[in-house]
Amino acid sequence: MLERFITSLLVLLMLAACATRFGPDGKKENRFDPRYLAKTEIDRVIDTDRGEVMVGMHRIAEKLYKRNPKEWKKSGQPSMEAALDRLFAGNLDFPELEGRREGAAALYAFSSNYQGDRVLAVMAGLLGMVYAAFEHKDDFYVLDDLNEQKLYNCARNIEIAIWKMSSTKNAGGEPLLITNELDPNNPNLSFEREFGRVIGLLDFLSKVVADKQGRAITRFTQSMATAIFLPVGALGIK
């Protein structure tokens, strides 16, 4: 009986480890991936959510560089694509940020004293928060855990960054970084939509993690005019 139970369990695990996808001809393909033996359904949700957040962050950075091409040129990059590759290479210790990370890096982007690539600064700050919210991992398994407060704080920090980008201006009254085009004859709110999608993904996952762990999220109310970036990397796993 025990041998039969073990055999049945192994069969179920093998089936759970089979990933279904659509091939180039549109037909379903089943592939065995042993990694799925160590993944729960929530782990797969986290993997997908993080992947979508990173896709959104890349889109936002690309849009910012397209609207502000002078920024990537400040860092001596040969092209916008090279600037994006540098930003998403995984190492956020950029010399021009002088050791600043997360909120400090994002704030530096809006400093009148900063003469470097402002897109790099604000996005490096936000990416540092995203990496910290996902515990610097890109693949999640049964024993991995996330902190719902980190995810929540990261979402709120992105909201703060949006406000700063739309409200911080130089001495001539022009925005330091151009985002949405508010011309009623040629509106472009793609930044707002993409940021909103990323914020929604982070808020959704924070709720999933909180419910899974039976914990509550501490919610903050701040005036955008005086808002400060909330801690993310400084928080530990509960």
TIZA-72117 format. One record per residue (C-alpha): x, y, z. Coordinates in steps of 0.5 Angstrom, whole numbers, padded with zeros to 4 digits, always signed. Example, Ala and Ser with C-alpha at 12.3 -4.5 7.8 and 13.67 -1.06 7.14 Angstrom:
+0025-0009+0016/+0027-0002+0014/
This chain:
+0000+0000+0000/+0006+0005+0002/+0009+0003-0005/+0003+0005-0009/+0002+0011-0005/+0009+0014-0006/+0008+0012-0014/+0001+0015-0014/+0004+0022-0011/+0010+0022-0016/+0006+0021-0022/+0002+0027-0019/+0008+0031-0018/+0011+0029-0025/+0004+0032-0028/+0004+0038-0024/+0011+0039-0027/+0009+0039-0034/+0008+0046-0037/+0004+0047-0043/+0005+0052-0048/+0003+0054-0055/+0009+0052-0060/+0010+0057-0067/+0005+0053-0070/+0000+0055-0065/-0001+0047-0063/+0000+0046-0055/+0006+0043-0053/+0007+0040-0046/+0014+0040-0043/+0017+0037-0037/+0021+0042-0032/+0023+0039-0026/+0023+0046-0023/+0016+0046-0022/+0016+0040-0017/+0019+0045-0012/+0014+0051-0014/+0007+0052-0011/+0001+0056-0015/+0003+0062-0011/+0010+0061-0013/+0008+0061-0020/+0004+0067-0019/+0010+0071-0016/+0014+0069-0022/+0009+0072-0027/+0008+0078-0023/+0015+0080-0022/+0016+0078-0030/+0010+0083-0031/+0013+0089-0027/+0020+0088-0030/+0017+0089-0037/+0013+0095-0035/+0019+0098-0032/+0023+0097-0038/+0017+0100-0042/+0017+0106-0037/+0025+0107-0038/+0024+0107-0045/+0019+0112-0046/+0022+0116-0041/+0029+0116-0046/+0025+0117-0052/+0021+0123-0049/+0028+0126-0046/+0034+0124-0051/+0039+0128-0048/+0039+0124-0041/+0042+0118-0044/+0047+0122-0048/+0049+0125-0041/+0052+0119-0039/+0056+0118-0046/+0052+0112-0048/+0052+0111-0056/+0045+0110-0056/+0038+0109-0052/+0039+0102-0053/+0046+0102-0050/+0043+0106-0044/+0037+0101-0043/+0042+0095-0043/+0046+0099-0038/+0040+0100-0033/+0038+0093-0033/+0044+0090-0033/+0043+0088-0026/+0048+0092-0022/+0045+0099-0020/+0052+0101-0017/+0053+0107-0022/+0058+0112-0021/+0054+0118-0022/+0050+0116-0017/+0055+0116-0012/+0053+0110-0008/+0046+0113-0007/+0040+0107-0008/+0033+0106-0008/+0029+0113-0005/+0036+0117-0005/+0038+0115-0012/+0031+0117-0014/+0031+0124-0010/+0038+0125-0013/+0034+0125-0020/+0030+0132-0018/+0036+0135-0015/+0038+0142-0018/+0046+0140-0017/+0045+0133-0021/+0048+0134-0028/+0048+0127-0030/+0042+0122-0033/+0036+0124-0029/+0032+0118-0033/+0038+0113-0030/+0037+0116-0023/+0030+0116-0022/+0029+0109-0025/+0035+0106-0022/+0032+0108-0015/+0025+0105-0017/+0029+0099-0020/+0033+0098-0013/+0026+0098-0009/+0023+0093-0014/+0029+0088-0013/+0029+0089-0006/+0021+0088-0006/+0022+0081-0009/+0028+0080-0004/+0033+0080-0010/+0030+0074-0013/+0027+0073-0020/+0025+0065-0019/+0021+0063-0013/+0020+0056-0010/+0016+0053-0004/+0021+0056+0002/+0022+0063-0001/+0018+0068+0002/+0016+0076+0001/+0014+0081+0005/+0007+0084+0004/+0010+0091+0007/+0016+0092+0002/+0011+0091-0004/+0006+0096-0002/+0011+0101+0000/+0014+0100-0007/+0008+0101-0010/+0007+0108-0006/+0014+0110-0008/+0012+0109-0015/+0006+0114-0014/+0011+0119-0011/+0016+0118-0017/+0010+0120-0022/+0008+0126-0018/+0015+0128-0017/+0016+0127-0025/+0010+0131-0026/+0011+0137-0021/+0019+0138-0021/+0021+0144-0026/+0028+0147-0027/+0029+0155-0026/+0026+0156-0033/+0019+0153-0031/+0020+0147-0035/+0019+0140-0032/+0026+0136-0031/+0023+0130-0034/+0018+0130-0039/+0013+0125-0039/+0005+0125-0041/+0003+0130-0046/-0003+0134-0044/-0004+0138-0050/-0011+0137-0051/-0010+0136-0059/-0005+0131-0058/-0006+0127-0051/-0001+0122-0049/-0002+0119-0042/+0002+0112-0044/+0006+0114-0038/+0000+0114-0033/-0003+0108-0036/+0004+0104-0035/+0006+0106-0028/-0002+0105-0026/-0001+0097-0029/+0006+0096-0025/+0003+0099-0019/-0003+0095-0019/+0001+0089-0020/+0005+0090-0014/-0001+0092-0010/-0005+0085-0012/+0001+0081-0010/+0002+0085-0003/-0005+0083-0002/-0004+0076-0004/+0002+0075+0001/-0001+0078+0006/-0007+0074+0006/-0003+0068+0005/+0001+0069+0011/-0005+0072+0015/-0002+0079+0016/-0004+0086+0015/-0001+0091+0011/+0000+0098+0015/-0002+0103+0010/+0000+0110+0010/-0003+0117+0008/+0002+0122+0005/+0001+0129+0002/+0004+0128-0005/+0007+0135-0004/+0011+0133+0002/+0011+0125+0001/+0018+0122+0003/+0020+0115+0000/+0018+0109+0004/+0023+0104+0006/+0023+0098+0002/+0030+0095+0002/+0031+0097+0010/+0025+0092+0012/+0026+0085+0014/+0022+0079+0012/+0017+0078+0018/
